[in-house]
Amino acid sequence: MMSKISADIMVKYWRAKEAFKSFLEEERGDSHIIAVILVLVVVVGLAVIFKDQITALVNSIWDKITDTSKTFIE
């Protein structure tokens, strides 16, 4: 009985070890990380290029919001 339990534990240990080893060696996730970094670089680059236009747009929207809220308050 005890040897059967020991054998089961050894098999489970071996399977867990192989699964962990496979997880560490898998490289599929690396390409996803690189893609996310590239997208972030593009977005930041566009934000820097169009900084003035984005600032003007946000200020315009904020002014409209504050003007509208003043009419509701009064």
PDB file as gemmi writes it, atoms N, CA and C in Angstrom:
CRYST1    1.000    1.000    1.000  90.00  90.00  90.00 P 1                      
ATOM      1  N   MET A   1       0.824  -1.194   0.000  1.00  0.00           N  
ATOM      2  CA  MET A   1       0.000   0.000   0.000  1.00  0.00           C  
ATOM      3  C   MET A   1       0.870   1.261   0.000  1.00  0.00           C  
ATOM      4  N   MET A   2       1.872   1.283   0.845  1.00  0.00           N  
ATOM      5  CA  MET A   2       2.739   2.446   0.953  1.00  0.00           C  
ATOM      6  C   MET A   2       3.541   2.651  -0.333  1.00  0.00           C  
ATOM      7  N   SER A   3       3.944   1.572  -0.992  1.00  0.00           N  
ATOM      8  CA  SER A   3       4.716   1.718  -2.225  1.00  0.00           C  
ATOM      9  C   SER A   3       3.843   2.281  -3.341  1.00  0.00           C  
ATOM     10  N   LYS A   4       2.564   1.949  -3.352  1.00  0.00           N  
ATOM     11  CA  LYS A   4       1.645   2.499  -4.347  1.00  0.00           C  
ATOM     12  C   LYS A   4       1.483   4.008  -4.147  1.00  0.00           C  
ATOM     13  N   ILE A   5       1.360   4.425  -2.896  1.00  0.00           N  
ATOM     14  CA  ILE A   5       1.258   5.853  -2.598  1.00  0.00           C  
ATOM     15  C   ILE A   5       2.543   6.566  -2.998  1.00  0.00           C  
ATOM     16  N   SER A   6       3.674   5.972  -2.704  1.00  0.00           N  
ATOM     17  CA  SER A   6       4.960   6.571  -3.073  1.00  0.00           C  
ATOM     18  C   SER A   6       5.084   6.684  -4.587  1.00  0.00           C  
ATOM     19  N   ALA A   7       4.645   5.656  -5.293  1.00  0.00           N  
ATOM     20  CA  ALA A   7       4.704   5.691  -6.757  1.00  0.00           C  
ATOM     21  C   ALA A   7       3.793   6.787  -7.299  1.00  0.00           C  
ATOM     22  N   ASP A   8       2.599   6.933  -6.726  1.00  0.00           N  
ATOM     23  CA  ASP A   8       1.684   7.983  -7.168  1.00  0.00           C  
ATOM     24  C   ASP A   8       2.275   9.369  -6.925  1.00  0.00           C  
ATOM     25  N   ILE A   9       2.898   9.531  -5.769  1.00  0.00           N  
ATOM     26  CA  ILE A   9       3.514  10.828  -5.452  1.00  0.00           C  
ATOM     27  C   ILE A   9       4.653  11.119  -6.420  1.00  0.00           C  
ATOM     28  N   MET A  10       5.448  10.123  -6.744  1.00  0.00           N  
ATOM     29  CA  MET A  10       6.566  10.316  -7.673  1.00  0.00           C  
ATOM     30  C   MET A  10       6.058  10.677  -9.072  1.00  0.00           C  
ATOM     31  N   VAL A  11       4.983  10.028  -9.507  1.00  0.00           N  
ATOM     32  CA  VAL A  11       4.429  10.325 -10.831  1.00  0.00           C  
ATOM     33  C   VAL A  11       3.896  11.756 -10.862  1.00  0.00           C  
ATOM     34  N   LYS A  12       3.182  12.156  -9.820  1.00  0.00           N  
ATOM     35  CA  LYS A  12       2.652  13.510  -9.771  1.00  0.00           C  
ATOM     36  C   LYS A  12       3.774  14.541  -9.696  1.00  0.00           C  
ATOM     37  N   TYR A  13       4.816  14.227  -8.941  1.00  0.00           N  
ATOM     38  CA  TYR A  13       5.966  15.120  -8.856  1.00  0.00           C  
ATOM     39  C   TYR A  13       6.618  15.281 -10.226  1.00  0.00           C  
ATOM     40  N   TRP A  14       6.794  14.188 -10.939  1.00  0.00           N  
ATOM     41  CA  TRP A  14       7.423  14.216 -12.261  1.00  0.00           C  
ATOM     42  C   TRP A  14       6.582  15.029 -13.238  1.00  0.00           C  
ATOM     43  N   ARG A  15       5.250  14.817 -13.213  1.00  0.00           N  
ATOM     44  CA  ARG A  15       4.365  15.564 -14.111  1.00  0.00           C  
ATOM     45  C   ARG A  15       4.402  17.061 -13.796  1.00  0.00           C  
ATOM     46  N   ALA A  16       4.383  17.407 -12.529  1.00  0.00           N  
ATOM     47  CA  ALA A  16       4.431  18.823 -12.138  1.00  0.00           C  
ATOM     48  C   ALA A  16       5.762  19.442 -12.556  1.00  0.00           C  
ATOM     49  N   LYS A  17       6.826  18.697 -12.371  1.00  0.00           N  
ATOM     50  CA  LYS A  17       8.152  19.188 -12.746  1.00  0.00           C  
ATOM     51  C   LYS A  17       8.235  19.418 -14.256  1.00  0.00           C  
ATOM     52  N   GLU A  18       7.713  18.493 -15.042  1.00  0.00           N  
ATOM     53  CA  GLU A  18       7.729  18.636 -16.496  1.00  0.00           C  
ATOM     54  C   GLU A  18       6.836  19.789 -16.954  1.00  0.00           C  
ATOM     55  N   ALA A  19       5.684  19.954 -16.309  1.00  0.00           N  
ATOM     56  CA  ALA A  19       4.783  21.050 -16.667  1.00  0.00           C  
ATOM     57  C   ALA A  19       5.433  22.397 -16.359  1.00  0.00           C  
ATOM     58  N   PHE A  20       6.088  22.506 -15.225  1.00  0.00           N  
ATOM     59  CA  PHE A  20       6.766  23.746 -14.856  1.00  0.00           C  
ATOM     60  C   PHE A  20       7.924  24.034 -15.805  1.00  0.00           C  
ATOM     61  N   LYS A  21       8.661  22.992 -16.155  1.00  0.00           N  
ATOM     62  CA  LYS A  21       9.779  23.142 -17.085  1.00  0.00           C  
ATOM     63  C   LYS A  21       9.268  23.595 -18.455  1.00  0.00           C  
ATOM     64  N   SER A  22       8.168  23.022 -18.910  1.00  0.00           N  
ATOM     65  CA  SER A  22       7.570  23.406 -20.179  1.00  0.00           C  
ATOM     66  C   SER A  22       7.087  24.853 -20.136  1.00  0.00           C  
ATOM     67  N   PHE A  23       6.506  25.251 -19.003  1.00  0.00           N  
ATOM     68  CA  PHE A  23       6.032  26.628 -18.844  1.00  0.00           C  
ATOM     69  C   PHE A  23       7.187  27.615 -18.942  1.00  0.00           C  
ATOM     70  N   LEU A  24       8.311  27.304 -18.319  1.00  0.00           N  
ATOM     71  CA  LEU A  24       9.457  28.208 -18.348  1.00  0.00           C  
ATOM     72  C   LEU A  24      10.095  28.291 -19.730  1.00  0.00           C  
ATOM     73  N   GLU A  25      10.033  27.208 -20.493  1.00  0.00           N  
ATOM     74  CA  GLU A  25      10.672  27.183 -21.800  1.00  0.00           C  
ATOM     75  C   GLU A  25       9.774  27.722 -22.909  1.00  0.00           C  
ATOM     76  N   GLU A  26       8.502  27.913 -22.621  1.00  0.00           N  
ATOM     77  CA  GLU A  26       7.575  28.387 -23.639  1.00  0.00           C  
ATOM     78  C   GLU A  26       7.890  29.836 -23.986  1.00  0.00           C  
ATOM     79  N   GLU A  27       7.986  30.134 -25.262  1.00  0.00           N  
ATOM     80  CA  GLU A  27       8.373  31.473 -25.703  1.00  0.00           C  
ATOM     81  C   GLU A  27       7.223  32.218 -26.378  1.00  0.00           C  
ATOM     82  N   ARG A  28       6.056  31.656 -26.390  1.00  0.00           N  
ATOM     83  CA  ARG A  28       4.936  32.274 -27.081  1.00  0.00           C  
ATOM     84  C   ARG A  28       4.572  33.622 -26.454  1.00  0.00           C  
ATOM     85  N   GLY A  29       4.676  33.745 -25.158  1.00  0.00           N  
ATOM     86  CA  GLY A  29       4.317  34.982 -24.479  1.00  0.00           C  
ATOM     87  C   GLY A  29       5.275  36.122 -24.759  1.00  0.00           C  
ATOM     88  N   ASP A  30       6.498  35.808 -25.151  1.00  0.00           N  
ATOM     89  CA  ASP A  30       7.488  36.851 -25.420  1.00  0.00           C  
ATOM     90  C   ASP A  30       7.062  37.750 -26.567  1.00  0.00           C  
ATOM     91  N   SER A  31       6.488  37.182 -27.606  1.00  0.00           N  
ATOM     92  CA  SER A  31       6.077  37.995 -28.746  1.00  0.00           C  
ATOM     93  C   SER A  31       4.919  38.915 -28.365  1.00  0.00           C  
ATOM     94  N   HIS A  32       4.058  38.492 -27.455  1.00  0.00           N  
ATOM     95  CA  HIS A  32       2.957  39.333 -27.015  1.00  0.00           C  
ATOM     96  C   HIS A  32       3.480  40.538 -26.228  1.00  0.00           C  
ATOM     97  N   ILE A  33       4.475  40.322 -25.415  1.00  0.00           N  
ATOM     98  CA  ILE A  33       5.053  41.417 -24.636  1.00  0.00           C  
ATOM     99  C   ILE A  33       5.699  42.436 -25.561  1.00  0.00           C  
ATOM    100  N   ILE A  34       6.410  41.961 -26.565  1.00  0.00           N  
ATOM    101  CA  ILE A  34       7.055  42.856 -27.519  1.00  0.00           C  
ATOM    102  C   ILE A  34       6.006  43.653 -28.290  1.00  0.00           C  
ATOM    103  N   ALA A  35       4.916  43.007 -28.667  1.00  0.00           N  
ATOM    104  CA  ALA A  35       3.847  43.708 -29.395  1.00  0.00           C  
ATOM    105  C   ALA A  35       3.225  44.797 -28.535  1.00  0.00           C  
ATOM    106  N   VAL A  36       2.992  44.523 -27.272  1.00  0.00           N  
ATOM    107  CA  VAL A  36       2.407  45.515 -26.371  1.00  0.00           C  
ATOM    108  C   VAL A  36       3.364  46.690 -26.208  1.00  0.00           C  
ATOM    109  N   ILE A  37       4.639  46.415 -26.056  1.00  0.00           N  
ATOM    110  CA  ILE A  37       5.625  47.487 -25.918  1.00  0.00           C  
ATOM    111  C   ILE A  37       5.666  48.350 -27.175  1.00  0.00           C  
ATOM    112  N   LEU A  38       5.617  47.730 -28.341  1.00  0.00           N  
ATOM    113  CA  LEU A  38       5.628  48.503 -29.590  1.00  0.00           C  
ATOM    114  C   LEU A  38       4.389  49.386 -29.721  1.00  0.00           C  
ATOM    115  N   VAL A  39       3.227  48.861 -29.339  1.00  0.00           N  
ATOM    116  CA  VAL A  39       1.999  49.662 -29.393  1.00  0.00           C  
ATOM    117  C   VAL A  39       2.108  50.845 -28.440  1.00  0.00           C  
ATOM    118  N   LEU A  40       2.636  50.611 -27.244  1.00  0.00           N  
ATOM    119  CA  LEU A  40       2.801  51.708 -26.291  1.00  0.00           C  
ATOM    120  C   LEU A  40       3.756  52.772 -26.822  1.00  0.00           C  
ATOM    121  N   VAL A  41       4.822  52.354 -27.468  1.00  0.00           N  
ATOM    122  CA  VAL A  41       5.780  53.306 -28.035  1.00  0.00           C  
ATOM    123  C   VAL A  41       5.103  54.150 -29.110  1.00  0.00           C  
ATOM    124  N   VAL A  42       4.290  53.527 -29.951  1.00  0.00           N  
ATOM    125  CA  VAL A  42       3.586  54.266 -31.002  1.00  0.00           C  
ATOM    126  C   VAL A  42       2.603  55.260 -30.392  1.00  0.00           C  
ATOM    127  N   VAL A  43       1.841  54.822 -29.382  1.00  0.00           N  
ATOM    128  CA  VAL A  43       0.859  55.708 -28.743  1.00  0.00           C  
ATOM    129  C   VAL A  43       1.549  56.892 -28.072  1.00  0.00           C  
ATOM    130  N   VAL A  44       2.630  56.637 -27.360  1.00  0.00           N  
ATOM    131  CA  VAL A  44       3.362  57.726 -26.709  1.00  0.00           C  
ATOM    132  C   VAL A  44       3.945  58.667 -27.763  1.00  0.00           C  
ATOM    133  N   GLY A  45       4.466  58.115 -28.841  1.00  0.00           N  
ATOM    134  CA  GLY A  45       5.007  58.944 -29.914  1.00  0.00           C  
ATOM    135  C   GLY A  45       3.945  59.840 -30.532  1.00  0.00           C  
ATOM    136  N   LEU A  46       2.760  59.287 -30.777  1.00  0.00           N  
ATOM    137  CA  LEU A  46       1.674  60.096 -31.325  1.00  0.00           C  
ATOM    138  C   LEU A  46       1.225  61.164 -30.339  1.00  0.00           C  
ATOM    139  N   ALA A  47       1.212  60.828 -29.064  1.00  0.00           N  
ATOM    140  CA  ALA A  47       0.824  61.813 -28.044  1.00  0.00           C  
ATOM    141  C   ALA A  47       1.824  62.965 -28.001  1.00  0.00           C  
ATOM    142  N   VAL A  48       3.097  62.660 -28.161  1.00  0.00           N  
ATOM    143  CA  VAL A  48       4.120  63.714 -28.158  1.00  0.00           C  
ATOM    144  C   VAL A  48       3.989  64.586 -29.411  1.00  0.00           C  
ATOM    145  N   ILE A  49       3.755  63.935 -30.552  1.00  0.00           N  
ATOM    146  CA  ILE A  49       3.651  64.685 -31.807  1.00  0.00           C  
ATOM    147  C   ILE A  49       2.435  65.611 -31.793  1.00  0.00           C  
ATOM    148  N   PHE A  50       1.300  65.106 -31.302  1.00  0.00           N  
ATOM    149  CA  PHE A  50       0.057  65.873 -31.327  1.00  0.00           C  
ATOM    150  C   PHE A  50      -0.288  66.468 -29.960  1.00  0.00           C  
ATOM    151  N   LYS A  51       0.721  66.788 -29.178  1.00  0.00           N  
ATOM    152  CA  LYS A  51       0.518  67.295 -27.826  1.00  0.00           C  
ATOM    153  C   LYS A  51      -0.317  68.569 -27.804  1.00  0.00           C  
ATOM    154  N   ASP A  52      -0.003  69.501 -28.667  1.00  0.00           N  
ATOM    155  CA  ASP A  52      -0.730  70.784 -28.676  1.00  0.00           C  
ATOM    156  C   ASP A  52      -2.196  70.593 -29.054  1.00  0.00           C  
ATOM    157  N   GLN A  53      -2.454  69.763 -30.070  1.00  0.00           N  
ATOM    158  CA  GLN A  53      -3.833  69.520 -30.493  1.00  0.00           C  
ATOM    159  C   GLN A  53      -4.626  68.794 -29.417  1.00  0.00           C  
ATOM    160  N   ILE A  54      -3.997  67.842 -28.744  1.00  0.00           N  
ATOM    161  CA  ILE A  54      -4.670  67.100 -27.674  1.00  0.00           C  
ATOM    162  C   ILE A  54      -4.983  68.035 -26.511  1.00  0.00           C  
ATOM    163  N   THR A  55      -4.035  68.887 -26.163  1.00  0.00           N  
ATOM    164  CA  THR A  55      -4.253  69.851 -25.076  1.00  0.00           C  
ATOM    165  C   THR A  55      -5.394  70.794 -25.410  1.00  0.00           C  
ATOM    166  N   ALA A  56      -5.435  71.301 -26.637  1.00  0.00           N  
ATOM    167  CA  ALA A  56      -6.516  72.198 -27.054  1.00  0.00           C  
ATOM    168  C   ALA A  56      -7.863  71.489 -27.011  1.00  0.00           C  
ATOM    169  N   LEU A  57      -7.900  70.246 -27.449  1.00  0.00           N  
ATOM    170  CA  LEU A  57      -9.146  69.477 -27.423  1.00  0.00           C  
ATOM    171  C   LEU A  57      -9.641  69.255 -26.002  1.00  0.00           C  
ATOM    172  N   VAL A  58      -8.740  68.864 -25.113  1.00  0.00           N  
ATOM    173  CA  VAL A  58      -9.121  68.619 -23.719  1.00  0.00           C  
ATOM    174  C   VAL A  58      -9.583  69.907 -23.056  1.00  0.00           C  
ATOM    175  N   ASN A  59      -8.889  71.014 -23.315  1.00  0.00           N  
ATOM    176  CA  ASN A  59      -9.304  72.306 -22.750  1.00  0.00           C  
ATOM    177  C   ASN A  59     -10.676  72.729 -23.274  1.00  0.00           C  
ATOM    178  N   SER A  60     -10.918  72.510 -24.542  1.00  0.00           N  
ATOM    179  CA  SER A  60     -12.212  72.845 -25.132  1.00  0.00           C  
ATOM    180  C   SER A  60     -13.328  72.014 -24.494  1.00  0.00           C  
ATOM    181  N   ILE A  61     -13.116  70.749 -24.352  1.00  0.00           N  
ATOM    182  CA  ILE A  61     -14.116  69.876 -23.720  1.00  0.00           C  
ATOM    183  C   ILE A  61     -14.337  70.288 -22.269  1.00  0.00           C  
ATOM    184  N   TRP A  62     -13.262  70.603 -21.560  1.00  0.00           N  
ATOM    185  CA  TRP A  62     -13.389  70.998 -20.149  1.00  0.00           C  
ATOM    186  C   TRP A  62     -14.162  72.319 -20.020  1.00  0.00           C  
ATOM    187  N   ASP A  63     -13.896  73.258 -20.920  1.00  0.00           N  
ATOM    188  CA  ASP A  63     -14.626  74.530 -20.895  1.00  0.00           C  
ATOM    189  C   ASP A  63     -16.118  74.309 -21.136  1.00  0.00           C  
ATOM    190  N   LYS A  64     -16.449  73.434 -22.071  1.00  0.00           N  
ATOM    191  CA  LYS A  64     -17.864  73.132 -22.330  1.00  0.00           C  
ATOM    192  C   LYS A  64     -18.526  72.495 -21.111  1.00  0.00           C  
ATOM    193  N   ILE A  65     -17.813  71.612 -20.455  1.00  0.00           N  
ATOM    194  CA  ILE A  65     -18.358  70.951 -19.265  1.00  0.00           C  
ATOM    195  C   ILE A  65     -18.601  71.973 -18.158  1.00  0.00           C  
ATOM    196  N   THR A  66     -17.631  72.842 -17.916  1.00  0.00           N  
ATOM    197  CA  THR A  66     -17.798  73.828 -16.840  1.00  0.00           C  
ATOM    198  C   THR A  66     -18.890  74.835 -17.169  1.00  0.00           C  
ATOM    199  N   ASP A  67     -18.988  75.250 -18.445  1.00  0.00           N  
ATOM    200  CA  ASP A  67     -20.060  76.176 -18.833  1.00  0.00           C  
ATOM    201  C   ASP A  67     -21.435  75.537 -18.664  1.00  0.00           C  
ATOM    202  N   THR A  68     -21.552  74.282 -19.057  1.00  0.00           N  
ATOM    203  CA  THR A  68     -22.825  73.581 -18.914  1.00  0.00           C  
ATOM    204  C   THR A  68     -23.190  73.387 -17.461  1.00  0.00           C  
ATOM    205  N   SER A  69     -22.209  73.051 -16.639  1.00  0.00           N  
ATOM    206  CA  SER A  69     -22.495  72.847 -15.218  1.00  0.00           C  
ATOM    207  C   SER A  69     -22.901  74.146 -14.526  1.00  0.00           C  
ATOM    208  N   LYS A  70     -22.371  75.280 -14.989  1.00  0.00           N  
ATOM    209  CA  LYS A  70     -22.754  76.582 -14.415  1.00  0.00           C  
ATOM    210  C   LYS A  70     -24.218  76.881 -14.717  1.00  0.00           C  
ATOM    211  N   THR A  71     -24.690  76.501 -15.902  1.00  0.00           N  
ATOM    212  CA  THR A  71     -26.096  76.760 -16.232  1.00  0.00           C  
ATOM    213  C   THR A  71     -27.023  75.884 -15.389  1.00  0.00           C  
ATOM    214  N   PHE A  72     -26.598  74.690 -15.030  1.00  0.00           N  
ATOM    215  CA  PHE A  72     -27.410  73.826 -14.179  1.00  0.00           C  
ATOM    216  C   PHE A  72     -27.449  74.339 -12.746  1.00  0.00           C  
ATOM    217  N   ILE A  73     -26.359  74.897 -12.293  1.00  0.00           N  
ATOM    218  CA  ILE A  73     -26.286  75.386 -10.924  1.00  0.00           C  
ATOM    219  C   ILE A  73     -27.170  76.628 -10.757  1.00  0.00           C  
ATOM    220  N   GLU A  74     -27.193  77.490 -11.769  1.00  0.00           N  
ATOM    221  CA  GLU A  74     -27.972  78.736 -11.669  1.00  0.00           C  
ATOM    222  C   GLU A  74     -29.383  78.491 -11.976  1.00  0.00           C  
TER     223      GLU A  74                                                      
END                                                                             
